[in-house]
């Protein structure tokens, strides 16, 4: 039986766009650093078996931002690629993952599929889809969101969303301790609890693990999956993290006005 791979690299002019910003602007006689330029790249790779037009549903699809015109743009690009590599690898990425390309990641995914077909007589398709977006791109701060979908058998596919916040002046990914003042934990948890109750129409004394609250436990805390946006700080909880699969995901948005005494000075209002 003849097997072939069909590869499509969609040109930037189709389904992609470039975001250009002015190199520098002058404000009060001083140069203001600009946001990073970036383009959205699309790579689709489809597994094909048999004759012409005999496509299976096994595929890898990627849409992700690629940054340029910044001292640390390449550092950020490498970090984003490493996150994609970690998400798509079913077992391990062969060789040095630091230099692997998107196309090679897709080839490895198909190789895993072929190995499973031979060893376990797999007849269902393997599917992987990554959708990236830029949530914030301001002078020295950048927030990227990656949403993944993967199906390699079972009752349903699995979805996962992660937020990645960067200091573009250093290329470093920021964590909560970089953004929040020391001792923020208890007060941040209270804000998240209050906001979740508001979203669900719960009183301050209603149980969070009840019929209306739907959580696994009678408590909701912050996690490390946070985004800085134009409006505030968002926390994302994936399926199974705090509630059953049937209840989907949860996103808690907190405005900067509620966080002014918790955030470090440089993050109290994103300009």
Secondary structure as UniProt FT lines:
FT   STRAND          3..9
FT   TURN            12..15
FT   STRAND          18..19
FT   STRAND          25..27
FT   TURN            28..29
FT   STRAND          30..32
FT   STRAND          37..49
FT   TURN            52..53
FT   STRAND          55..68
FT   TURN            71..72
FT   HELIX           73..88
FT   HELIX           97..99
FT   HELIX           102..120
FT   STRAND          127..138
FT   TURN            139..140
FT   STRAND          141..151
FT   STRAND          158..167
FT   TURN            168..171
FT   STRAND          172..173
FT   HELIX           176..179
FT   TURN            182..183
FT   HELIX           185..200
FT   TURN            204..205
FT   TURN            208..209
FT   TURN            211..213
FT   STRAND          226..228
FT   STRAND          232..237
FT   TURN            239..241
FT   HELIX           245..247
FT   STRAND          250..255
FT   HELIX           256..259
FT   TURN            260..262
FT   HELIX           265..267
//
